[in-house]
């Protein structure tokens, strides 16, 4: 039940960023920012399942260990120095084919130089804030900026798009190649503290609330 509760939004949002918009390909090297969070942790698994080499960026030992359990091939702790330099040491300079970015802000801007020529930066959220992007940064480097916001513009086609994602996700789950990331299960009276942890970015994967029937 807990995994079912954690499945719907993170899995589908990550799927659209990784597959529909990002067009991840087997053998690529993919960087996932904020990788221990609910949606990014799903993206880590989906990239691994697609045959990509995944570099996860997260903050703190607990989150680093969590990302390793998700299958990330390289995990960098951004609280332990310059994460951009650490990624470059681990996989080489300009070695990232795609950045999957639910963070944006300064981390997203700083990560971009890690892209190889014709690399793509998929912006699918802005937990770290919004920073203006100058078009010349992409034009001069032959990079591609990809936006991913499934609530925008699809109209009547959106249910069909989401059903396609849902069907593929269920296949991956049945094959044991994807599993919703439940970091913590709390009771209803623990919701205020769970929300504070979310605001403080102290969560792993998805926090699930167990509701009790009091009738």
N, C-alpha and C positions, 0 to 999 in steps of 0.2 A: 504493500500500500504506500509506503514512504517513497519508494522509487517511482511509482506511478504518479504521485503528487509532484515529484520533482521533474517529471519527464516533459511535459507539454511545452512550456514557453522556452526554456533554455535550449532544449534539443532542436526545436524548429528554427529558432532565431540563429543558432550556430550553423545549422544546415544551410540556411539561405546565404549566410556570409561565406561559408567555406566552399559550397558547391555551386549554387546558382550564380552568385555574384563573383566569388573568388576564382571559380573554375580550377580548383586544386587538381594537380596531376601527380601521378605516381613518380617518385624519384625527386620531387622538388624539396627544397629546404624552406620550411615555413616558420616564421616567428609569431608567437602568440603573446600579446601583452596582457598583464593582469591575469595570468593563466589559471590561478586557483579559484577565480570567481565562478559564479553559477553558469553563465553563458560561455565564458572563455574556456572553462574546464570541459564543456561539451565540445568546443571547437578543437581542443587538443586531441580528444579521442577520435573525432571524425577525420582529422588530418592523418592521424596514425593509421586509421582503418583504410584510408585512401592510398596508403603506401608512401606518404611523405615523411621526410625527416623533420621532426618537430623540435624547435627550440622554444622553451617556455620561460617567460620572465615572471617572477613572483617575488613577494617580499617576506623574508623570514624563513627559518628552518622548517617549521611545520608546513608552510605552504610549498616549500621546495620539495619536501618528502611527498606531499600530496600529489604534486605534478609528476613526480617520478612514478608513482603508483598508477597514474592515468596513462602512462606509456610514453611520456616525453623522452626523447633521446638525449637532449641536453637541457639542463635547468640552470638558470642564472638567478641569483638572489640580488635584487636591485638595492637591497639595504646594505650590501657588502661592497660598496664601491660603484664605479662607473659601469652600468650594465651594458652600454654600447661597446666599450672596450672589451668586456668579458665575453660578449657574443662573438666579436671579431676574433678573439684569441681561440675560441672554441671551434668555430666553423670557417674562419678566414674572413678577410675584409671583402665587402661587396659580394657576399655569398648567399644572401637571402632572396628567394624567388618571390615570396609573398609575405606581407605583414598582415595578420588578422588583428584588428585593432578595435577593441570595445572601450578603450581608455581615452585616446587622443591626448589633448593637453600637451604639456612639455614632453612626456614620454614618447608620444607618437611622433612629434616633430624630431626628437633626437634619434629615434630609431631609423628614420628614413634613409640616411646615408649608408645603412647596412645593405640596402637593396642592390642587386646586380643590375646591369643594363637590361632594360625591358622588364624589370620587376614591377610588382603592383602592390599598392597600399590600399587594403580594404578597410574603410572606415564604417563601422557598424554600431557605434555607440560613442558616448563622450563622458564616461564616469570621471575622467580627469579634467574636464572642462573643454572648451572650444578655443582653438588657436587658429588664426587666419592662415590660409595656405596661399602662397604666391604661385601663380601658374607657371612662372619661369622655372621654378624648382623642378617641376615635372617635365616641362618642355626641353630644358637643357640636358637633362639626364636620361631622356627616353624612358621615363617611368610612367606608370598608369595609376591614376587616382580613381578608385572604385567606391561609390557610395552604396550603402545597403540599409534601407529603411522600408521594411515590408508593409508598413501601414500607409505608404505614400504611392498613389498613382495607379495601382493595379486594378482597382474597382472590382467588377464582377469576376475577374480572372483570379483574384486572390484565393478563393477556396480551392480551386483546382491546383494552384501552385503549392498551397499548404498540404493538400492531400498527397501530392507527389512526394513531398518531404516526409510526411508521416509514414507512408508506405515503405520508403527506403529505410527510415530509422527503425521501423519494426523489423525489417529484414536483418539489419545489422545487430539489433538486440537479440533476435532469435539465433543468430550465428555466434553470439558471444563476443562481438566486436565493438559493441557500444553498451554502456550501462549508465543510467542517470547518476549523477554525483551527489549523493546525500551527505553533507558534512555533519549535520546535527539535526536531531529530532527533539522538539520542545513541546511542552504542554501549553495550554492556552494561557495560563497565568504567567508563563515565561516569555510571552510575546514582547512586552516592553524591553526587556533586556536583550532579546534577540534582535530587535530593531536597532538598539544602540550598538550592538556588535556589527550590524550591517553598515551603519553609518560610519563606524570607526574602521571599516574594512578588516574586520577580524574574523570573517567567515571563510569557510572552505566549501566549495561547491554550493549546493542549495540547502537552505535551512527550511525544514518542513515542520508545520504545526500539527500536532495530533489533537483533533477535536474529540470531545467525549459527549455521548448522548446522555443528558441529565434527566430525561423524562422518566 
